[in-house]
Amino acid sequence: EYVLEEGSRWNWFDDATIRDCTLISAVAGILFVVRSLTFARPVVDLRALGNRNFALGCILSFVTGIGIFSTIYLTPLFLGYVRGFSAWQTGVAIFSTGAASLIGVPVYILLARKFDIRWLMMFGLASFGAAMWSYSFITHDWGGAELLVPQILRGFPQVFAVAPSVNLGLGSLPPERLKYASGLFNMMRNLGGAVGIAVSGAILNDRTNFHFHAIASKLTPANGAMTRLTSELTQRYGALLGPREGEIAALKQLFRLAYREASTLAYADAFRVIMIAFAIATLLVPFLRNIAAPKAAMRDAH
């Protein structure tokens, strides 16, 4: 997680700390896998991954973790830094997600009694992916009204994406293996959230720089719109601060506008990456075998 979050900041493997952390993580990961596969009673039972439903359930749990936690991270960050919302305004703007999630729970319970939960899971994952697609059209002036539909698309089907993965992933395991396998299953969602947040942060950093340089390359004297805007800003600030200070203030404002647009485009890129992850996850659902989930699976999953 540290490598993913800080790698772009320190130019990845040019930094000694990044290299050391990567090496330590790789060695620890190998030792963890070896011990889990050879120890009679491992804390995390990797041998359960030989069960197709459980392996796919872990992957889907990982993806839902990416989606849930990454969007919780990205949306308030956008509203705070790009839109300039206060904590209260941000809370009001994203309230619709929680409300939609609450509405989705009883609807899912009702439909799960009548339909194959694999179809419900496909609906949940596809709807979440559609929400990420709608987020990708984000602009700097989006607020609660513009976020309403994407957040409903994200909140309402959340239980449709999460609950079936527990039933289908854990319900096919024998009871004696369930105790250890459930730890791995729950870890995958949390791991997905941690990786998703770290990758989202890296995307924001790299793509903001990319888009800023692309925008800056077009802000030349040959750009008539830029020249007119700079002239207007210089006159406006010059009347208050003086000619020289007014010109400097105008250039600073132009920088802020370019950086704001670059940041907004970077957020859109992050949402597109999450959308791709959910599109792939949706295509994996038909490979799951439908089962009647035992109560023990649901109990140990929590």
C-alpha positions in Angstrom: 0.0 0.0 0.0 2.8 2.4 0.8 4.5 1.6 -2.5 1.3 2.3 -4.5 0.5 5.5 -2.6 4.0 7.0 -2.5 5.6 5.4 -5.6 4.7 8.1 -8.1 5.6 10.8 -5.6 9.2 9.5 -5.2 9.7 8.3 -8.8 9.1 4.6 -7.9 12.2 2.5 -7.8 14.6 5.4 -7.9 13.8 5.8 -4.2 15.6 3.4 -1.8 12.6 3.2 0.6 10.2 2.2 -2.2 12.7 -0.5 -3.3 13.1 -1.8 0.2 9.4 -1.9 0.9 8.8 -3.7 -2.4 11.4 -6.3 -1.6 10.1 -6.8 2.0 6.5 -7.2 0.7 7.5 -9.7 -1.9 9.5 -11.8 0.5 6.7 -11.6 3.2 4.1 -12.5 0.5 6.1 -15.6 -0.6 6.6 -16.8 3.0 2.9 -16.2 3.7 1.8 -18.3 0.8 4.3 -21.1 1.6 3.2 -21.3 5.3 -0.5 -21.1 4.4 -0.1 -24.1 2.0 2.0 -26.2 4.3 0.8 -25.6 7.8 -2.0 -27.9 9.0 -4.1 -25.1 10.6 -3.2 -21.8 8.8 -4.7 -18.5 9.9 -5.7 -18.0 6.3 -6.6 -21.1 4.3 -5.3 -20.6 0.8 -6.1 -24.2 -0.1 -9.7 -23.2 -0.2 -8.9 -21.3 -3.4 -9.0 -24.7 -5.1 -12.8 -24.3 -4.9 -13.9 -22.4 -8.0 -16.8 -20.7 -6.3 -14.6 -19.6 -3.4 -11.8 -18.4 -5.7 -14.2 -16.3 -7.9 -16.0 -15.1 -4.8 -12.7 -13.8 -3.4 -12.0 -12.0 -6.7 -15.5 -10.4 -6.7 -15.2 -9.5 -3.1 -11.8 -7.8 -3.9 -13.5 -5.8 -6.8 -16.4 -4.7 -4.6 -13.9 -3.6 -2.0 -12.2 -1.5 -4.7 -15.5 0.1 -5.7 -17.0 0.8 -2.3 -13.9 2.2 -0.6 -12.4 4.0 -3.6 -15.6 5.9 -4.3 -15.9 6.8 -0.6 -12.4 8.2 -0.9 -12.7 9.9 -4.3 -16.1 11.7 -4.1 -15.6 13.7 -0.9 -12.0 14.5 -2.0 -13.4 15.9 -5.3 -16.1 17.9 -3.6 -13.6 19.3 -1.0 -10.6 20.1 -3.1 -12.1 20.8 -6.6 -15.5 22.0 -5.8 -14.5 23.7 -2.5 -17.3 22.3 -0.4 -17.3 22.4 3.4 -17.6 19.1 5.4 -21.3 19.8 5.8 -21.9 20.5 2.1 -20.0 17.4 1.2 -22.1 15.3 3.6 -25.3 16.6 2.2 -24.1 16.1 -1.4 -23.3 12.4 -0.8 -26.2 11.6 1.4 -28.1 10.1 -1.5 -25.7 7.2 -1.6 -26.5 6.0 1.9 -30.2 6.5 1.4 -30.2 4.5 -1.8 -28.2 1.7 -0.1 -30.8 1.4 2.7 -33.6 1.2 0.1 -31.7 -1.5 -1.8 -31.4 -3.9 1.2 -35.1 -4.9 1.5 -35.5 -5.0 -2.3 -32.6 -7.4 -2.5 -34.0 -9.6 0.3 -37.3 -9.8 -1.5 -35.8 -10.6 -4.9 -33.3 -13.1 -3.6 -36.2 -15.3 -2.6 -37.5 -15.4 -6.1 -34.5 -15.2 -8.5 -31.1 -16.8 -9.0 -28.8 -14.6 -6.9 -26.2 -14.8 -9.7 -28.5 -12.6 -11.9 -28.9 -10.3 -9.0 -25.2 -10.1 -8.5 -24.7 -9.3 -12.2 -27.2 -6.6 -11.9 -25.4 -5.1 -8.9 -21.9 -5.2 -10.5 -23.2 -3.9 -13.8 -25.1 -1.1 -12.1 -22.0 -0.1 -10.1 -20.0 -0.1 -13.3 -22.6 2.1 -14.9 -22.4 4.5 -12.0 -18.6 4.7 -12.5 -19.2 5.4 -16.2 -21.6 8.2 -15.3 -19.0 9.6 -12.9 -16.5 9.8 -15.7 -18.3 12.7 -17.2 -17.6 14.8 -14.1 -16.9 18.5 -14.5 -15.5 21.0 -12.0 -18.9 22.4 -11.2 -20.6 19.1 -10.2 -22.4 19.2 -6.9 -25.2 17.3 -5.1 -27.7 17.7 -8.0 -25.3 16.4 -10.6 -24.1 13.5 -8.4 -27.6 12.4 -7.5 -28.1 9.8 -10.3 -24.6 8.4 -10.2 -24.8 8.0 -6.5 -28.1 6.3 -6.6 -26.7 3.9 -9.3 -23.8 3.3 -6.9 -25.7 3.0 -3.6 -28.8 1.0 -4.5 -27.1 -2.0 -6.1 -24.4 -2.2 -3.5 -26.0 -5.0 -1.6 -26.7 -6.8 -4.8 -23.0 -6.9 -5.5 -21.9 -7.8 -2.0 -24.3 -10.2 -0.5 -24.4 -12.9 -3.2 -20.6 -13.1 -3.2 -20.8 -14.2 0.4 -23.5 -16.9 -0.3 -21.8 -18.2 -3.5 -18.3 -17.9 -2.3 -18.5 -19.4 1.2 -21.6 -21.6 0.8 -19.9 -24.2 -1.3 -17.2 -24.9 1.3 -17.4 -27.8 3.8 -18.0 -26.6 7.4 -14.6 -27.7 8.7 -12.9 -25.4 6.1 -15.3 -22.5 6.5 -13.8 -21.1 9.7 -10.4 -20.5 8.1 -11.5 -19.6 4.6 -13.9 -16.9 5.8 -10.9 -15.0 7.2 -9.4 -14.9 3.7 -12.7 -14.0 2.1 -13.3 -11.0 4.4 -9.6 -9.9 4.0 -10.1 -9.7 0.2 -12.7 -7.0 0.5 -10.6 -5.0 2.9 -7.5 -5.6 0.7 -9.5 -4.5 -2.3 -10.4 -1.3 -0.5 -6.8 -0.6 0.5 -5.4 -1.3 -2.9 -8.2 0.7 -4.6 -7.6 3.8 -2.5 -3.8 3.5 -3.0 -4.2 3.1 -6.8 -6.8 5.9 -7.0 -4.3 8.2 -5.2 -1.6 7.2 -7.7 -3.9 7.8 -10.6 -4.9 11.2 -9.3 -1.3 12.2 -8.9 0.0 10.9 -12.3 -3.0 11.9 -14.4 -3.3 15.4 -12.8 0.3 16.0 -13.9 -0.4 14.5 -17.3 -3.5 16.6 -18.0 -1.9 19.8 -16.5 1.0 19.5 -19.0 -1.4 18.9 -21.8 -3.5 21.9 -20.9 -0.5 24.1 -20.3 0.9 23.2 -23.7 -2.2 24.9 -25.3 -2.0 28.0 -23.2 0.2 30.0 -25.5 -0.2 33.6 -27.0 -1.5 31.9 -30.1 -4.6 30.8 -28.1 -7.0 33.6 -28.6 -9.4 32.6 -25.8 -6.5 32.4 -23.3 -5.1 35.8 -24.4 -8.5 37.4 -23.9 -9.0 35.8 -20.5 -5.6 36.8 -19.4 -6.2 40.4 -20.6 -9.5 40.6 -18.7 -8.0 39.2 -15.5 -5.1 41.6 -15.8 -7.3 44.6 -16.1 -9.6 43.4 -13.3 -6.7 42.7 -10.8 -4.7 45.6 -12.1 -7.5 48.0 -11.0 -7.1 46.7 -7.5 -3.4 45.9 -7.2 -1.6 47.9 -9.8 -0.4 46.9 -13.3 2.5 44.6 -12.4 0.8 42.9 -9.5 -2.4 42.6 -11.6 -0.5 40.7 -14.3 1.0 38.3 -11.7 -2.4 37.7 -10.1 -3.9 37.0 -13.5 -1.3 34.4 -14.3 -1.8 32.8 -10.9 -5.5 32.6 -11.5 -4.9 31.1 -14.9 -2.7 28.5 -13.2 -5.4 27.7 -10.7 -8.0 27.2 -13.5 -5.7 24.9 -15.5 -4.9 22.9 -12.4 -8.6 22.6 -11.5 -9.5 21.2 -14.9 -6.5 18.8 -14.8 -7.6 17.5 -11.4 -11.2 17.0 -12.6 -10.0 15.0 -15.6 -7.8 12.9 -13.3 -10.8 12.1 -11.2 -12.7 11.0 -14.3 -9.8 8.7 -15.2 -9.9 7.1 -11.8 -13.6 6.4 -12.1 -13.0 4.9 -15.5 -10.5 2.4 -14.1 -13.0 1.3 -11.5 -15.6 0.9 -14.2 -13.3 -1.4 -16.1 -12.8 -3.5 -13.0 -16.5 -3.9 -12.5 -17.1 -4.7 -16.2 -14.6 -7.6 -15.8 -16.2 -8.7 -12.6 -19.6 -8.8 -14.2 -18.3 -11.2 -16.9 -17.0 -13.6 -14.2 -20.4 -14.1 -12.5 -21.7 -16.7 -15.0 -18.8 -19.0 -14.0 -20.1 -19.3 -10.5 -22.1 -22.4 -9.6 -25.5 -21.6 -8.0 -25.9 -23.1 -4.5 -28.2 -22.9 -1.6 -26.0 -21.0 0.9 -25.9 -22.6 4.4 -26.6 -20.5 7.4 -23.1 -21.2 8.7 -21.6 -19.4 5.7 -23.5 -16.2 6.3 -22.7 -16.4 10.0 -18.9 -16.9 9.6 -18.8 -14.3 6.8 -19.6 -11.6 9.4 
